[in-house]
Amino acid sequence: MDWKFLLPLAITGFSPILDGLIDGARLTSVQVKTMQSLYSAALIWGDEAVASTETDFDDQALATFKRLCEDTAKEGGHPLPVLAIIE
């Protein structure tokens, strides 16, 4: 049996669960800095890293991760880095 069809369901299904579990207003300063750092890394290298794969599962996961960071930051009033990517 090919389980690949379950990956998009898992990616989209876990997103609201994680969003509900993570309260942006209650993050510690270390957690906020970690989120900001990971979000920055996703902005800088994420699109390039997922572009070369043969499926779009990682594209979906990256978009979901970015959205989760954005929602969590907004929820807690934490700024996310704004980066101008120079190619």
trRosetta pair geometry for C-beta under 8 A, 3 or more apart (Angstrom, degrees):
i j d omega theta_ij theta_ji phi_ij phi_ji
2 5 6.8 80 111 -7 92 93
3 6 5.1 -38 -178 24 77 120
3 7 7.5 93 133 -35 79 85
4 7 5.8 -34 -164 5 49 116
4 55 7.3 -129 -160 -122 125 153
4 57 7.6 -112 -161 -60 88 135
5 8 7.3 -50 -172 29 43 100
5 9 7.4 35 141 -8 65 113
6 9 5.3 -64 -157 45 48 115
6 10 5.9 50 149 -26 79 105
7 10 5.6 -54 -144 35 31 111
7 11 6.3 32 158 -20 66 105
7 57 4.7 -17 135 -128 140 129
8 11 5.6 -52 -144 36 34 113
8 12 6.2 17 163 -4 68 108
8 57 6.7 -117 -65 -112 71 79
8 60 5.9 -15 -120 122 81 176
9 12 6.3 -63 -142 47 26 98
9 13 5.4 24 160 -21 65 121
10 13 5.7 -59 -131 42 23 111
10 14 5.9 16 171 -15 63 112
11 14 6.7 -62 -144 36 17 100
11 15 6.9 30 154 -36 55 105
11 57 6.9 180 -40 -162 144 76
11 60 5.0 83 125 124 161 115
11 61 5.3 -108 -127 -82 125 71
11 64 5.5 -170 172 -15 96 159
12 15 5.8 -44 -153 12 33 121
12 60 7.4 -59 -51 175 86 123
12 64 7.0 -138 -90 -96 49 134
13 16 7.5 -64 -172 31 32 94
13 17 7.2 21 145 -8 64 116
14 17 5.3 -65 -154 44 47 115
14 18 5.8 45 153 -21 80 106
15 18 6.0 -57 -145 38 27 107
15 19 6.2 26 157 -19 64 110
15 64 4.9 -110 -91 -161 126 115
15 67 7.2 18 -159 85 131 120
15 68 6.2 -133 -148 -71 86 109
16 19 5.4 -53 -141 39 34 115
16 20 6.2 36 157 -21 66 106
17 20 5.9 -58 -153 36 28 110
17 21 6.4 22 152 -17 64 110
18 21 5.6 -60 -145 39 33 109
18 22 6.0 12 164 -5 70 112
18 68 6.0 -7 105 -135 124 137
19 22 6.5 -63 -136 45 25 96
19 68 5.9 -131 -78 -128 88 84
19 71 5.7 -10 -134 105 116 147
19 72 7.3 -137 -131 -63 70 85
22 27 7.7 25 -177 -71 92 104
22 68 7.6 71 48 180 146 103
22 72 5.4 -29 122 -110 124 123
23 26 4.3 37 95 21 114 111
23 27 7.5 -167 93 -38 62 71
23 75 7.0 -132 -167 138 47 134
23 76 7.5 106 144 -73 58 102
24 27 6.0 -28 -156 -12 40 115
24 71 7.5 -152 -44 125 137 59
24 72 4.1 162 -84 -175 107 59
24 73 6.3 -146 -145 -62 136 11
24 74 7.0 61 98 64 175 44
24 75 3.2 124 34 81 132 103
24 76 3.0 -130 145 -25 87 97
24 77 7.7 141 132 11 114 51
24 78 6.6 -134 -178 10 106 111
25 75 6.1 -98 -31 140 80 85
25 76 4.5 -174 -74 -110 38 73
25 77 7.4 51 -103 11 77 92
26 76 7.5 -117 13 -105 37 116
27 31 4.1 -132 -167 94 96 124
27 32 5.0 123 120 -58 127 80
27 35 7.1 -31 -157 -8 159 137
27 72 7.4 76 -43 168 139 110
27 76 5.6 -25 20 -106 109 167
27 78 7.0 -31 60 -41 135 149
28 31 4.7 97 51 7 74 103
28 32 7.1 -136 95 -5 39 86
29 32 5.6 -50 -146 35 34 113
29 33 6.4 34 154 -17 65 105
30 33 5.8 -54 -148 38 31 110
30 34 6.3 34 152 -21 64 106
31 34 5.5 -52 -146 36 32 114
31 35 6.4 33 154 -19 65 104
32 35 5.8 -54 -149 36 30 111
32 36 6.3 30 152 -18 65 107
32 76 7.3 -133 -100 110 110 148
32 78 5.0 -148 -143 -135 116 148
33 36 5.6 -53 -145 39 32 113
33 37 6.2 33 155 -20 65 107
34 37 5.8 -55 -146 37 29 111
34 38 6.2 23 158 -13 65 108
35 38 6.0 -58 -143 41 28 106
35 39 6.0 30 157 -20 64 110
35 69 5.6 161 -176 -136 98 95
35 72 6.4 -116 -149 99 152 133
35 73 6.8 -180 131 -70 134 94
35 78 7.3 70 80 110 133 150
35 80 7.9 -80 128 -105 97 93
36 39 5.7 -56 -144 38 27 113
36 40 6.4 30 155 -21 62 106
36 73 7.8 98 -80 -100 77 125
36 78 7.4 -119 -62 152 106 118
36 79 7.8 39 -108 96 124 65
36 80 6.1 -171 -118 -130 78 58
36 81 5.8 101 -171 -19 95 97
37 40 5.7 -53 -149 34 30 112
37 41 6.5 29 153 -17 64 105
38 41 5.6 -51 -147 37 34 112
38 42 6.3 37 152 -21 65 104
38 65 7.9 -99 144 169 113 120
38 69 7.1 -158 92 -94 99 136
39 42 5.6 -53 -149 35 31 113
39 43 6.5 32 152 -19 64 104
39 66 6.8 104 -139 -126 84 65
39 69 4.3 160 -89 169 115 159
39 70 7.9 129 -132 -55 134 64
39 73 7.7 6 -57 -43 164 137
39 80 5.4 -71 121 -152 158 114
39 81 6.7 157 97 35 107 93
40 43 5.7 -55 -151 35 32 111
40 44 6.2 23 156 -14 67 110
40 81 4.8 22 -85 51 105 144
40 83 6.3 112 -139 -42 82 139
41 44 5.9 -59 -141 41 30 106
41 45 5.9 -27 179 31 69 108
41 46 7.2 100 125 -44 62 92
42 45 7.3 -75 -121 59 17 70
42 46 3.9 30 -166 -47 59 140
42 62 6.2 164 -158 -157 108 90
42 65 6.0 -156 -114 107 154 122
42 66 5.7 -166 129 -78 142 90
42 69 7.5 173 36 0 148 153
43 46 6.5 17 -45 18 12 115
43 66 7.6 106 -69 -115 75 118
43 81 7.5 -140 27 88 150 104
43 83 5.2 131 121 46 142 132
43 85 6.9 -148 153 -61 90 117
44 83 6.6 -64 -68 141 84 164
44 85 6.7 170 -118 -108 53 104
45 48 5.8 -74 -160 51 50 108
45 49 5.4 49 150 -30 85 114
46 49 5.8 -64 -145 35 25 110
46 50 6.3 3 168 -4 66 110
46 62 4.8 143 -180 -152 119 129
46 65 7.9 -152 -129 73 145 128
46 66 7.5 161 106 -58 171 114
47 50 6.4 -66 -144 44 27 97
47 51 6.1 40 157 -42 64 107
47 62 7.3 158 -76 143 50 155
48 51 5.8 -47 -145 15 28 120
48 52 7.8 18 167 -15 56 101
49 52 7.5 -75 -176 26 27 99
49 58 7.7 -104 117 151 90 136
49 62 8.0 154 73 -86 104 142
50 53 5.9 -50 -163 16 53 116
50 58 4.2 -162 -127 115 106 110
50 59 4.9 149 149 -75 136 63
50 62 5.3 -112 -30 -16 154 145
53 56 8.0 157 91 -81 105 28
53 57 7.9 -80 122 48 142 81
53 58 5.4 75 36 29 158 132
53 59 7.9 -156 59 -32 115 87
55 58 7.2 105 86 5 85 83
56 59 4.4 -46 -164 38 75 124
56 60 6.0 80 136 -25 84 94
57 60 5.8 -56 -154 36 32 110
57 61 6.3 30 150 -18 66 107
58 61 5.3 -49 -142 38 38 113
58 62 6.1 41 156 -22 67 103
59 62 5.9 -54 -148 36 28 110
59 63 6.4 26 154 -15 63 108
60 63 5.9 -55 -146 39 30 109
60 64 6.1 30 154 -19 64 110
61 64 5.6 -56 -146 39 30 113
61 65 6.2 34 153 -23 65 106
62 65 5.6 -52 -147 34 30 113
62 66 6.5 30 155 -17 64 104
63 66 5.8 -52 -148 36 31 110
63 67 6.3 30 154 -17 64 108
64 67 5.7 -56 -146 39 30 111
64 68 6.2 34 153 -23 65 106
65 68 5.7 -54 -147 34 29 113
65 69 6.5 30 154 -17 64 104
66 69 5.8 -55 -152 36 31 111
66 70 6.3 30 152 -18 65 108
67 70 5.6 -55 -146 38 32 112
67 71 6.2 31 156 -18 66 107
68 71 5.9 -54 -144 38 28 109
68 72 6.1 26 157 -17 64 110
69 72 5.9 -59 -144 40 27 109
69 73 6.1 26 158 -19 65 110
69 80 6.5 99 143 -110 106 137
70 73 5.9 -55 -144 37 26 110
70 74 6.3 26 157 -18 63 109
70 80 6.6 -59 -103 -16 63 160
71 74 5.8 -57 -147 38 28 110
71 75 6.2 34 154 -25 63 109
72 75 5.6 -53 -147 33 29 117
72 76 6.5 5 161 2 63 110
72 78 7.7 -16 123 44 76 123
73 76 6.4 -73 -149 49 26 94
73 77 8.0 -106 166 71 57 8
73 78 4.5 -102 -147 75 74 91
73 79 7.0 11 -177 168 121 4
73 80 4.8 -14 -141 -47 175 103
74 77 7.6 30 -171 -72 28 34
